[in-house]
Amino acid sequence: MTATGTDPATDTDRIVQAAFARLTRDRSLTDLDRQIMNGFERLMLGRPEISDGTVNVTNICVEAGVSRASYYRSPVAAVVKELLAAPAVARPEAEELRAEIARLKKAERKLRSDNAADIRELTDTVNTYANHIQILTLRVAELEEENRLLREKLEGAAGNVTSLSGR
């Protein structure tokens, strides 16, 4: 619903119908023109019969069963172009959902990229800590060996040195 309490799809349908009514009043339309109008209306209402529902020239032609050349020769093409450029004309829900999907995919890629950077940084930190732990473990082993040698030396010099503690 819009701020005025109306459904955007209904508003869009009214705008499309009014534009096509003006075109019909101004000139006589061929069956080909009517086919194009019907195909465009189906797309704008989100009820495509043949195409994927994206509102573009190719799908309008597919829905209408006409060639692109015939579409561009038709006076309906100019009206369709005006309608698609008008901000008051709401796109079908399928179009909005596609846009939302594209936005969400982009956000997901950004999050994945950010997470990958965080993981790389954390992996580097873990590797740095692992190296520090390895260095400290080797140093502890060296100190233990040095301590063992000093204790043996102390025990070997039993007559000359008195132990201060009873460790």
Phi, psi and omega per residue, in radians:
M1 nan 2.516 3.088
T2 -1.567 3.137 -3.138
A3 -1.077 -0.456 -3.140
T4 -1.483 -0.046 3.103
G5 1.519 0.281 3.136
T6 -1.901 2.771 3.138
D7 -1.398 2.231 -3.131
P8 -1.025 -0.595 3.135
A9 -1.135 -0.693 3.119
T10 -1.175 -0.732 3.096
D11 -1.044 -0.795 3.135
T12 -1.075 -0.777 3.134
D13 -1.043 -0.734 3.118
R14 -1.119 -0.740 3.142
I15 -1.100 -0.780 3.130
V16 -1.103 -0.818 -3.128
Q17 -1.061 -0.724 -3.136
A18 -1.132 -0.738 3.138
A19 -1.116 -0.748 3.132
F20 -1.222 -0.580 3.097
A21 -1.138 -0.729 3.081
R22 -1.039 -0.764 -3.133
L23 -1.099 -0.737 -3.138
T24 -1.138 -0.680 3.117
R25 -1.155 -0.668 -3.042
D26 -1.326 -0.484 -3.090
R27 -2.691 2.805 3.079
S28 -1.474 2.369 -3.072
L29 -1.803 2.593 3.107
T30 -1.540 2.991 3.075
D31 -1.080 -0.625 3.113
L32 -1.065 -0.754 3.105
D33 -1.076 -0.737 3.131
R34 -1.147 -0.661 3.086
Q35 -1.070 -0.755 3.139
I36 -1.115 -0.750 3.136
M37 -1.090 -0.760 -3.139
N38 -1.128 -0.741 3.114
G39 -1.088 -0.746 3.115
F40 -1.114 -0.772 3.127
E41 -1.057 -0.747 3.111
R42 -1.029 -0.770 3.131
L43 -1.126 -0.760 -3.098
M44 -1.193 -0.482 3.109
L45 -1.515 -0.030 3.119
G46 1.307 0.486 3.141
R47 -2.200 1.039 3.132
P48 -1.190 2.583 3.117
E49 -1.781 -0.511 -3.034
I50 -2.124 -0.746 -3.011
S51 -1.511 -3.101 3.136
D52 -1.430 -0.057 3.065
G53 1.700 -0.135 3.080
T54 -1.189 2.339 -3.116
V55 -1.516 1.734 3.051
N56 -2.601 2.958 -3.054
V57 -1.023 -0.767 -3.115
T58 -1.015 -0.815 -3.117
N59 -1.240 -0.583 3.060
I60 -1.064 -0.783 3.130
C61 -1.118 -0.725 3.135
V62 -1.110 -0.828 -3.141
E63 -1.096 -0.627 -3.116
A64 -1.444 -0.325 -3.107
G65 1.287 0.620 -3.139
V66 -2.228 2.847 3.097
S67 -1.406 2.832 3.101
R68 -1.131 -0.632 3.125
A69 -1.080 -0.775 3.117
S70 -1.117 -0.693 3.117
Y71 -1.022 -0.883 -3.073
Y72 -1.166 -0.444 3.092
R73 -1.372 -0.340 -3.069
S74 -1.353 2.498 3.062
P75 -1.155 -0.300 3.126
V76 -1.155 -0.528 -3.112
A77 -1.027 -0.729 3.141
A78 -1.148 -0.688 3.122
V79 -1.169 -0.735 3.118
V80 -1.066 -0.749 3.134
K81 -1.061 -0.764 3.086
E82 -1.052 -0.802 -3.102
L83 -1.087 -0.738 -3.114
L84 -1.224 -0.448 3.124
A85 -1.447 -0.322 -3.079
A86 -1.292 2.246 -3.137
P87 -1.206 -0.389 -3.119
A88 -1.302 -0.280 -3.111
V89 -1.517 2.000 -3.134
A90 -1.418 2.443 3.078
R91 -1.323 2.743 3.096
P92 -1.081 2.757 -3.109
E93 -0.989 -0.627 3.133
A94 -1.044 -0.701 3.107
E95 -1.110 -0.784 -3.136
E96 -1.097 -0.720 3.133
L97 -1.157 -0.679 3.073
R98 -1.079 -0.724 3.118
A99 -1.120 -0.720 3.111
E100 -1.132 -0.711 3.096
I101 -1.071 -0.789 3.133
A102 -1.073 -0.752 3.127
R103 -1.100 -0.759 -3.132
L104 -1.170 -0.665 3.095
K105 -1.104 -0.711 3.117
K106 -1.114 -0.758 3.117
A107 -1.111 -0.693 3.119
E108 -1.112 -0.746 3.102
R109 -1.042 -0.729 3.135
K110 -1.114 -0.784 3.126
L111 -1.095 -0.748 3.112
R112 -1.079 -0.713 3.125
S113 -1.123 -0.789 3.119
D114 -1.092 -0.761 3.138
N115 -1.123 -0.688 3.121
A116 -1.100 -0.704 3.110
A117 -1.126 -0.733 3.100
D118 -1.090 -0.743 -3.133
I119 -1.126 -0.737 3.094
R120 -1.059 -0.769 -3.134
E121 -1.119 -0.759 3.129
L122 -1.169 -0.650 3.098
T123 -1.106 -0.741 3.090
D124 -1.073 -0.731 3.126
T125 -1.104 -0.777 3.127
V126 -1.076 -0.769 3.124
N127 -1.088 -0.693 3.105
T128 -1.099 -0.807 3.116
Y129 -1.095 -0.691 3.129
A130 -1.083 -0.713 3.094
N131 -1.114 -0.744 3.115
H132 -1.091 -0.751 3.133
I133 -1.084 -0.757 3.140
Q134 -1.089 -0.766 3.126
I135 -1.097 -0.781 -3.139
L136 -1.154 -0.636 3.100
T137 -1.107 -0.757 3.096
L138 -1.110 -0.710 -3.141
R139 -1.140 -0.708 3.087
V140 -1.073 -0.744 3.120
A141 -1.085 -0.722 3.096
E142 -1.085 -0.779 -3.134
L143 -1.143 -0.675 3.101
E144 -1.109 -0.729 3.111
E145 -1.120 -0.759 3.114
E146 -1.086 -0.733 3.110
N147 -1.096 -0.759 3.123
R148 -1.066 -0.768 3.141
L149 -1.109 -0.717 3.123
L150 -1.148 -0.674 3.096
R151 -1.122 -0.731 3.106
E152 -1.106 -0.709 3.124
K153 -1.102 -0.714 3.133
L154 -1.122 -0.745 3.134
E155 -1.183 -0.561 3.133
G156 -1.251 -0.459 -3.137
A157 -1.801 0.764 -3.023
A158 -1.077 -0.619 -3.118
G159 -1.354 -0.495 -3.043
N160 -1.630 -0.438 -3.046
V161 -2.141 2.435 3.109
T162 -1.887 2.275 -3.134
S163 -1.301 2.362 -3.135
L164 -1.517 -0.495 -3.125
S165 -2.167 2.788 -3.108
G166 -1.793 0.820 -3.101
R167 -1.219 nan nan
